[in-house]
């Protein structure tokens, strides 16, 4: 599977992921071949590119739940864009966002199992809407695992959906900059616009001030975090804001875009776990219990440099599952502290190219140069 930008799409390419319109209607199914009309549709939708199957690549497995996740996120992103623009441009209240929040809670607020939280590629035009949606979905699942009251769950999700509305005021020149191109002045501008968005939040949520308080508290903590000033979690704040903040940080770290390399889910979770003076361990644990991170079949790299295949999860320590090493087909239970106490997963393997380890000296003995 490879990502192909919109301007490089060609007729006959096979889709790796389905494409839906803003109403959730399937336009192009997986494995279908792109037509000229399809390429034009991609351009009209403002999609920056598609995931394409390579010529000889078989269609990867995708469950019905995964397909529904793709459909729901595509449909909800359009809905969030419409509602935030209506609040921003026309001064409407948050009634439309209430409907989005209700749907998110209905789908993800009562799950008894983990889901595959698949990040979709973001463009500069839709990144804040997708970030709002992902933060809301993660917040919903964590709030459920934390046994928050329904009112707390609802207010948290609403805060997650609306808190970045100030980013709609970002000038185009700043939108076009990649993350590593942003100057200190640019970062200050982004932070100022984010906090200035509280006026839109206040107007839209005047009938439910608790939502504003959670959103503003989460924004302030995120701003302080970006300045490395959030040294601990001892300060007074809404618990719901802490849940939203962690969801937002995890999503930002793992977000896929065309200008920055995202962190893997494993790296992001390790970061949260290692900084437990900032992030409440119980909230991090709720995130781990909500989404699949280290699953059987996942290829990983250990801190020893060894490459391995995960064959069984470790519910007590997600970074120490049972693995099968590629070099010698040895099964290692990283959870056995006395034997393998110093070993853990460093990261996922970004490609499968190094699944097989080649013994160059053995090949040389047979006269084969590598």
GIFEN-V310366 format. One record per helix or strand. SS is the DSSP state (H for helix, E for strand). FROM is the first residue (numbers start at 1). LEN is the number of residues. If there is no record, write none. Layout:
SS_FROM_LEN ; SS_FROM_LEN
//
This chain:
E_2_4 ; H_6_3 ; E_14_2 ; E_19_2 ; E_26_3 ; E_33_1 ; H_36_10 ; E_49_5 ; H_64_27 ; H_95_14 ; E_115_1 ; E_122_1 ; H_127_19 ; H_150_13 ; H_165_5 ; H_172_4 ; H_179_3 ; H_184_13 ; H_198_7 ; H_209_18 ; H_239_16 ; E_257_1 ; H_265_10 ; H_281_8 ; E_291_1 ; E_299_4 ; E_307_6 ; E_322_4 ; E_331_3 ; H_337_4 ; E_345_4 ; H_360_6
//
